[in-house]
């Protein structure tokens, strides 16, 4: 059974722990756009957002409780966190073995507990990242977004 059907994360990724919060996850697989990378099966609900949580709904935050927590932010991500399906899927750019695993944090996060200066180095880098709330609609159109983020933006 493929690891992405029965999540055996060590078959999908390796986590490298660096100094000063430079931990990263590296892919062991090559997958095409929109392929299933992993299912989110070990999450627990928490009452408030933290720097390690993922927003799963307008007021629903989860701890992943797995090595998926080490997937870093990028302004050109290779993964998406589809919180309607509780899946991690490959972005439109595809995924290659050996790449760092990344997703666009504002795709799930409305207002992050702790913002940060992005260091992805991409030409269209957002700079400071703190969630979708303060990003304009033109910027957000470039990215896949969770339904709750789209709905919160419409209400804004």
C-alpha distance (Angstrom), angle and dihedral (degrees) to the residues before:
residue distance angle dihedral
X1 . . .
X2 3.82 . .
X3 3.80 115.1 .
X4 3.80 91.9 -120.5
X5 3.83 90.6 59.9
X6 3.80 94.6 45.6
X7 3.80 102.8 25.6
X8 3.77 107.8 -122.8
X9 3.78 96.2 161.1
X10 3.83 96.7 -171.3
X11 3.82 87.0 64.7
X12 3.81 90.1 52.2
X13 3.79 104.0 40.7
X14 3.77 148.2 4.8
X15 3.79 122.3 -141.4
X16 3.80 118.9 -140.4
X17 3.81 114.8 -161.9
X18 3.79 111.9 -149.2
X19 3.78 132.0 176.1
X20 3.81 124.3 -81.3
X21 3.82 98.0 17.3
X22 3.80 95.0 -49.3
X23 3.80 95.0 134.2
X24 3.81 113.4 142.0
X25 3.78 139.9 177.7
X26 3.80 121.3 -131.7
X27 3.81 123.5 -157.2
X28 3.81 122.9 -117.7
X29 3.81 92.4 -169.7
X30 3.79 141.3 62.6
X31 3.80 113.7 -140.6
X32 3.82 135.3 170.7
X33 3.81 124.9 -118.4
X34 3.84 115.4 -66.9
X35 3.82 93.1 14.3
X36 3.77 118.0 141.7
X37 3.81 110.3 -103.8
X38 3.82 99.7 176.5
X39 3.78 142.5 -24.7
X40 3.80 119.4 -119.9
X41 3.80 101.6 -124.0
X42 3.81 107.8 145.0
X43 3.81 100.7 53.9
X44 3.78 124.6 130.2
X45 3.80 127.4 -162.7
X46 3.80 117.7 -113.1
X47 3.82 127.0 -165.6
X48 3.81 97.5 -127.1
X49 3.80 136.6 23.0
X50 3.80 119.1 -95.9
X51 3.77 132.0 -178.7
X52 3.83 89.2 -95.4
X53 3.81 98.2 47.2
X54 3.79 130.3 97.7
X55 3.79 119.6 -143.6
X56 3.81 108.2 -123.9
X57 3.82 97.9 176.7
X58 3.81 141.0 -3.3
X59 3.82 91.7 -69.2
X60 3.82 101.0 6.3
X61 3.81 120.1 104.6
X62 3.80 126.5 177.4
X63 3.77 139.3 -167.0
X64 3.80 108.5 -136.7
X65 3.83 94.2 -147.3
X66 3.79 90.7 -156.8
X67 3.79 141.7 77.2
X68 3.82 88.0 -82.4
X69 3.82 84.7 86.3
X70 3.83 87.9 73.9
X71 3.80 93.6 64.0
X72 3.79 103.2 115.0
X73 3.79 132.0 -146.8
X74 3.80 123.6 -94.3
X75 3.78 132.5 172.0
X76 3.84 86.1 -138.5
X77 3.82 100.8 40.9
X78 3.79 128.1 -174.1
X79 3.83 94.2 -154.9
X80 3.80 138.5 47.1
X81 3.79 127.2 -155.9
X82 3.81 104.7 -136.2
X83 3.78 101.1 -163.3
X84 3.82 94.1 -179.2
X85 3.81 89.1 63.1
X86 3.82 96.2 28.4
X87 3.79 88.6 -126.0
X88 3.77 138.8 127.6
X89 3.80 107.6 -137.1
X90 3.79 134.2 -175.8
X91 3.81 115.0 -99.4
X92 3.79 124.2 -125.9
X93 3.82 91.4 -87.6
X94 3.82 93.7 62.6
X95 3.79 128.5 -132.9
X96 3.79 130.1 -94.9
X97 3.78 129.2 -162.3
X98 3.81 110.1 -98.8
X99 3.81 95.8 28.7
X100 3.77 121.8 125.4
X101 3.80 109.2 -107.2
X102 3.80 112.4 -119.4
X103 3.78 141.7 166.1
X104 3.79 134.4 -174.4
X105 3.81 103.9 -101.2
X106 3.84 95.9 -155.1
X107 3.83 87.7 59.6
X108 3.81 86.9 78.6
X109 3.82 104.0 13.4
X110 3.81 122.1 79.8
X111 3.82 97.7 179.0
X112 3.78 116.3 0.8
X113 3.78 120.7 -140.1
X114 3.80 88.7 -131.1
X115 3.80 124.6 17.5
X116 3.79 123.4 -152.6
X117 3.78 143.2 -168.2
X118 3.81 107.7 -97.9
X119 3.79 115.3 -126.4
X120 3.81 99.1 -175.5
X121 3.81 91.2 119.7
X122 3.82 93.8 -143.6
X123 3.82 118.8 147.9
X124 3.82 90.8 -118.6
X125 3.82 95.1 44.4
X126 3.81 113.6 155.8
X127 3.80 93.4 -141.7
X128 3.79 105.8 -150.0
X129 3.83 113.1 37.2
X130 3.80 121.4 -161.0
X131 3.81 104.7 142.4
X132 3.80 140.2 -71.2
X133 3.82 96.2 -71.2
X134 3.80 94.9 84.2
X135 3.81 98.3 36.7
X136 3.80 119.2 100.4
X137 3.80 120.8 -119.4
X138 3.83 93.9 -111.7
X139 3.80 89.9 58.3
X140 3.80 93.9 45.2
X141 3.83 91.8 51.3
X142 3.80 88.5 70.5
X143 3.81 91.5 65.5
X144 3.78 142.0 61.3
X145 3.83 106.4 -109.3
X146 3.79 133.3 -164.8
X147 3.79 115.1 -112.7
X148 3.82 92.3 -113.6
X149 3.81 90.2 56.0
X150 3.82 91.4 50.6
X151 3.81 90.3 48.8
X152 3.81 93.7 47.4
X153 3.81 89.9 49.3
X154 3.83 91.3 51.1
X155 3.82 89.9 51.6
X156 3.80 93.0 48.8
